[in-house]
Amino acid sequence: MVREKVRVSTRTLQWKCVESRVDSKRLYYGRFILSPLMKGQADTIGIAMRRALLGEIEGTCITRAKSEKIPHEYSTIVGIQESAHEILMNLKEIVLRSNLYGIRGASICVKGPRSVTAQDIILPTSVEIVDNTQHIANLTEPIHLCIDLQIERNRGYHIKTPNNSQDGSYPIDAIFMPVRNANHSIHSYVNGNEKEEILFLEIWTNGSLTPKEALHEASRNLIELFIPFYMRKKKNYI
């Protein structure tokens, strides 16, 4: 854990990380301050940053799985402790890190009896697993389990659509958001004859990004959204 004393500068607007810690491979925490701000500015920035952190940052997920051993999403499989549905839910929880664009393929091909974890996923070079110990399935008999996976980078939360495929291919709900939670709070104080504010931002991530990286990414996305309003030269004037 890293902590620093909060110092308020009256000369220029500054931001600083005042607390940083790694609770687990899939849970990072960071606390940041921005100061000094005029009255009302902290809430304006805090609300916008929270929305950008939760909704505007891209992440990577497994979005589809296909296996001949899965005849139906809710079927049980001889030689595997988990049901097909449980395996798909475990694949949904796998945390990935990448800069890929578009859709990529991955696979699992193992022989039991053994425990199958995220470490057994064969990935393209552009993708990394954040936590290799994440559980997928337990093979209780000497059977082969081969699963083809689809990996995608996007933003937000995508709910799977009904699947009518008969080829053993199943869509998986995708939580692309690398930021698990974000909060902001405000400390007000008097500086001379003026009221000023300090904005505190708390960020929790799933380990695919650090809170500092998430803050930079969200800030960049917000700036890009406002650029059209800031442009001086326009072809048409209203």
C-alpha positions as CSV (number, residue, x, y, z in Angstrom):
1,M,0.0,0.0,0.0
2,V,1.2,3.5,-0.9
3,R,-0.1,6.6,0.9
4,E,0.8,10.3,0.7
5,K,-0.4,13.3,2.6
6,V,-2.9,15.5,0.7
7,R,-1.4,18.9,0.0
8,V,-3.5,21.6,-1.5
9,S,-1.8,23.9,-4.0
10,T,-3.3,27.4,-4.6
11,R,-1.1,28.1,-7.6
12,T,-2.1,25.5,-10.2
13,L,-4.5,22.6,-10.8
14,Q,-2.8,19.3,-10.0
15,W,-3.8,15.7,-9.6
16,K,-2.0,13.0,-7.5
17,C,-2.4,9.4,-6.5
18,V,-2.7,9.3,-2.7
19,E,-3.3,5.6,-2.2
20,S,-2.6,2.5,-4.3
21,R,-2.9,-1.1,-3.5
22,V,-3.3,-4.6,-5.1
23,D,-5.8,-6.7,-3.1
24,S,-5.6,-9.6,-5.5
25,K,-4.7,-10.4,-9.1
26,R,-8.2,-9.3,-10.1
27,L,-8.7,-6.4,-7.7
28,Y,-6.7,-3.2,-7.9
29,Y,-7.5,0.0,-6.0
30,G,-6.4,3.6,-6.4
31,R,-7.4,6.9,-4.8
32,F,-6.7,10.1,-6.6
33,I,-7.2,13.9,-5.9
34,L,-7.6,16.9,-8.1
35,S,-7.2,20.4,-6.6
36,P,-7.7,23.2,-6.2
37,L,-11.1,23.5,-7.9
38,M,-13.7,26.3,-7.8
39,K,-17.0,25.7,-6.0
40,G,-19.2,23.3,-8.1
41,Q,-16.4,22.1,-10.4
42,A,-15.5,19.0,-8.3
43,D,-19.0,17.5,-8.7
44,T,-19.1,18.3,-12.5
45,I,-15.8,16.5,-13.1
46,G,-16.5,13.7,-10.6
47,I,-19.8,12.7,-12.3
48,A,-18.3,12.8,-15.8
49,M,-15.3,10.8,-14.8
50,R,-17.3,8.1,-13.0
51,R,-19.5,7.7,-16.1
52,A,-16.4,7.6,-18.4
53,L,-14.6,5.1,-16.1
54,L,-17.6,2.7,-16.0
55,G,-18.8,3.0,-19.6
56,E,-16.2,4.4,-21.9
57,I,-13.1,2.1,-21.3
58,E,-12.7,-0.9,-23.5
59,G,-12.0,-4.4,-22.2
60,T,-11.4,-7.9,-23.6
61,C,-13.7,-10.9,-22.9
62,I,-14.5,-14.4,-24.1
63,T,-17.8,-14.0,-26.0
64,R,-18.4,-17.4,-27.5
65,A,-17.6,-21.1,-26.8
66,K,-18.0,-24.2,-29.0
67,S,-17.5,-27.8,-28.1
68,E,-18.8,-31.1,-29.5
69,K,-19.2,-32.3,-25.9
70,I,-21.8,-29.6,-25.1
71,P,-25.1,-30.7,-26.7
72,H,-27.0,-28.1,-24.8
73,E,-26.2,-25.1,-22.6
74,Y,-27.8,-26.7,-19.6
75,S,-26.7,-30.3,-20.2
76,T,-24.5,-32.4,-18.0
77,I,-21.3,-34.0,-19.4
78,V,-20.1,-37.4,-18.5
79,G,-16.7,-37.2,-16.9
80,I,-17.0,-33.5,-16.0
81,Q,-18.0,-32.3,-12.6
82,E,-19.6,-29.0,-13.8
83,S,-22.6,-28.7,-16.1
84,A,-22.2,-27.0,-19.4
85,H,-23.8,-23.9,-18.0
86,E,-21.3,-23.7,-15.1
87,I,-18.4,-24.0,-17.6
88,L,-19.8,-21.2,-19.7
89,M,-20.2,-19.0,-16.5
90,N,-16.6,-19.8,-15.5
91,L,-15.4,-18.7,-19.0
92,K,-17.4,-15.5,-18.6
93,E,-15.3,-14.6,-15.5
94,I,-11.9,-15.0,-17.1
95,V,-10.1,-11.7,-17.1
96,L,-8.0,-10.9,-20.2
97,R,-5.7,-8.1,-21.1
98,S,-5.1,-7.1,-24.7
99,N,-4.9,-4.3,-27.3
100,L,-6.5,-6.4,-30.0
101,Y,-9.1,-5.1,-32.5
102,G,-11.8,-7.3,-34.0
103,I,-12.4,-10.9,-33.1
104,R,-9.7,-13.5,-32.3
105,G,-9.8,-17.2,-31.7
106,A,-8.5,-19.2,-28.7
107,S,-8.9,-22.8,-27.5
108,I,-8.7,-25.3,-24.7
109,C,-7.7,-28.9,-25.3
110,V,-6.9,-31.1,-22.3
111,K,-7.2,-34.7,-21.1
112,G,-8.5,-35.7,-17.7
113,P,-8.6,-36.5,-15.0
114,R,-7.4,-33.0,-14.0
115,S,-8.5,-29.5,-13.1
116,V,-8.9,-27.1,-16.0
117,T,-7.9,-23.5,-15.3
118,A,-7.3,-20.3,-17.3
119,Q,-3.7,-21.4,-17.7
120,D,-4.9,-24.1,-20.1
121,I,-6.3,-21.5,-22.6
122,I,-4.2,-21.3,-25.8
123,L,-4.3,-17.6,-26.7
124,P,-3.2,-15.5,-29.6
125,T,0.0,-13.5,-29.0
126,S,-2.0,-10.2,-28.5
127,V,-3.9,-11.5,-25.5
128,E,-2.8,-12.2,-21.9
129,I,-4.5,-13.8,-19.0
130,V,-4.6,-11.8,-15.8
131,D,-5.1,-14.7,-13.4
132,N,-4.0,-18.1,-14.6
133,T,-5.6,-19.8,-11.5
134,Q,-9.2,-19.0,-12.5
135,H,-11.2,-22.2,-12.4
136,I,-13.0,-23.6,-15.5
137,A,-13.8,-27.2,-14.9
138,N,-12.9,-30.5,-13.2
139,L,-12.4,-33.6,-15.4
140,T,-13.1,-36.6,-13.2
141,E,-12.4,-39.2,-15.9
142,P,-9.8,-39.8,-18.7
143,I,-11.7,-37.9,-21.3
144,H,-10.7,-35.2,-23.8
145,L,-12.2,-31.7,-23.5
146,C,-11.7,-29.4,-26.5
147,I,-13.4,-26.0,-26.6
148,D,-13.0,-23.3,-29.3
149,L,-13.3,-19.8,-27.9
150,Q,-14.0,-16.4,-29.4
151,I,-12.3,-13.4,-27.9
152,E,-13.5,-9.8,-28.5
153,R,-12.5,-6.3,-27.4
154,N,-15.4,-3.8,-26.8
155,R,-16.9,-1.6,-24.1
156,G,-19.9,-1.9,-21.7
157,Y,-22.0,-5.0,-21.0
158,H,-23.3,-7.2,-23.8
159,I,-26.1,-9.6,-23.0
160,K,-26.1,-12.7,-25.2
161,T,-28.8,-13.2,-27.8
162,P,-30.9,-16.4,-28.0
163,N,-28.8,-19.1,-29.7
164,N,-30.4,-21.3,-32.3
165,S,-27.2,-22.9,-33.5
166,Q,-27.0,-26.7,-33.5
167,D,-23.2,-26.9,-33.9
168,G,-22.4,-26.6,-30.2
169,S,-21.6,-22.9,-30.3
170,Y,-22.9,-20.8,-27.5
171,P,-22.7,-17.0,-26.9
172,I,-21.5,-15.8,-23.5
173,D,-22.5,-12.6,-21.7
174,A,-19.6,-10.2,-21.9
175,I,-18.6,-7.7,-19.2
176,F,-16.1,-5.7,-21.1
177,M,-15.7,-3.1,-18.3
178,P,-12.3,-3.3,-16.7
179,V,-13.4,-0.8,-14.0
180,R,-15.4,-2.7,-11.3
181,N,-16.5,0.4,-9.4
182,A,-15.7,4.1,-9.2
183,N,-16.7,6.7,-6.6
184,H,-16.1,10.4,-6.1
185,S,-16.3,12.6,-3.1
186,I,-15.6,16.3,-2.4
187,H,-13.8,18.2,0.3
188,S,-14.6,21.9,0.6
189,Y,-12.4,24.4,2.3
190,V,-11.9,28.2,2.5
191,N,-8.9,29.8,0.9
192,G,-8.8,33.4,1.8
193,N,-12.1,34.8,0.8
194,E,-12.9,32.0,-1.7
195,K,-14.4,28.6,-1.3
196,E,-12.4,25.9,-3.0
197,E,-12.8,22.1,-3.4
198,I,-10.7,18.9,-3.6
199,L,-12.1,16.1,-5.7
200,F,-11.3,12.6,-4.5
201,L,-11.7,9.7,-7.1
202,E,-11.7,6.1,-6.0
203,I,-11.2,3.4,-8.7
204,W,-11.4,-0.4,-8.5
205,T,-10.3,-2.4,-11.5
206,N,-10.3,-6.1,-12.5
207,G,-6.5,-6.2,-13.0
208,S,-6.5,-5.9,-16.7
209,L,-5.8,-2.2,-16.1
210,T,-4.3,-0.3,-13.1
211,P,-6.5,2.4,-11.7
212,K,-4.0,5.0,-13.0
213,E,-4.2,3.5,-16.5
214,A,-8.0,3.6,-16.2
215,L,-8.0,7.2,-15.1
216,H,-5.8,8.2,-18.1
217,E,-8.0,6.2,-20.5
218,A,-11.3,7.7,-19.2
219,S,-9.8,11.2,-19.4
220,R,-8.7,10.7,-22.9
221,N,-12.1,9.5,-24.0
222,L,-13.8,12.5,-22.4
223,I,-11.5,14.9,-24.1
224,E,-12.1,13.2,-27.5
225,L,-15.9,13.6,-26.9
226,F,-15.6,17.3,-26.3
227,I,-13.2,18.1,-29.1
228,P,-16.0,18.8,-31.7
229,F,-17.3,21.6,-29.4
230,Y,-13.9,23.1,-29.0
231,M,-12.9,23.3,-32.6
232,R,-12.5,26.8,-33.8
233,K,-12.9,26.3,-37.5
234,K,-16.2,25.1,-38.7
235,K,-17.6,24.8,-42.2
236,N,-21.1,25.8,-41.1
237,Y,-22.2,28.2,-38.4
238,I,-25.6,28.0,-36.7
